[in-house]
Amino acid sequence: MSGIDDSLKQQICSYLNFSEGILPVRYLGVPLISKRLSCLDCSALLSRISEKFQNWQKRKVLSYAGRLQLIKSVILGIHIFWTNNYILPSKVLRKIDSLCSEFLWNRKIPLVSWNSVCQNKKQGDLGVFSARIWNQATAIKIMWLIHLKKDHLWVKWIHGNYLSHANVWQVQVKINDSWMWKQIIKMSDMLIGMLGSTENLTNLIDSCCVNGKIVVSAVYEKLNHSSQQVAWSATVWDSLHYPKHSFILWLVAHSRLLTQERLCRMNIINTNRCVLCSNQLETCQHLFFDCQYSASVWNKVMDWLKFNCRSCDWEHIIDWYSCRLRRNNFTEKLKRMALSVSVY
Ligand SMILES: [Zn+2]
């Protein structure tokens, strides 16, 4: 009803028996908005995530692995629904990541940085989706649909209004363009800058297309790719492990287990004495498996499995596992499991 006077507006409303609404309205849970998407417009998303966390927190004591599972299965679904539809303000994306991090580490000091947590398992980490990078991946999908001139009404509208023969990768925004369009172009410029050239960006997209359709999770993996891979990934994340055992083994592999040595360094406690043997300092190195007590447990487990590996230092054990025990047969999986259980 834009551009008409009030009396005509009222006539139309009474004729149709509708009342006039104002934007934003919520549609399928997300706001329909014609102007700038503010942090306030995203408050429904943030409070939905916080509520979930608070409810889980109240219900029972959760292990790290349990927390991780909830973040990956439930929270991801909520934020992906929003990030698939909008380029969210970076403040909101940072808030989602920080809510997830707080929940994972139970509001205590994070033992491993969130960037590491979001690296995939081959790189030795947890493979949680970062809200910020997921939003970049979905923005790429939007640009790609525009670039291919897909047969969607909104794509046609964009070509008619903003592009008129120009290319989505090179177009300059104009002052009167809509806020969302400016966000798309800003994101496109940022990604081209990050990847070095438009060609690199389109090559990346090409490599993520299956049967003519772009796979957002593949784009995400490419954007989140780091060449750094760790040899112990298969040892830590074997499918036979109990998830909570894997998580603790992962902390040990990163030397981030909260041993008394680390607690002393953080000024949380002031004495350090191994709880298993009471006569050495409690460090990761000592626990796995210099300590008399833990070494005897480890050796017994190895005897039971008729496996030659014996008590020795951690570096040696993890090297042995990473280099020699890489196959996927049941015996080797069981040997990996023996390590994760013993460490836990
Ligand atoms: Zn000890």
Residues whose N, C-alpha, C, O or C-beta is under 5 A from the ligand:
A	BS01	ZN	C274 L276 C277 S278 Q280 C291 Q292
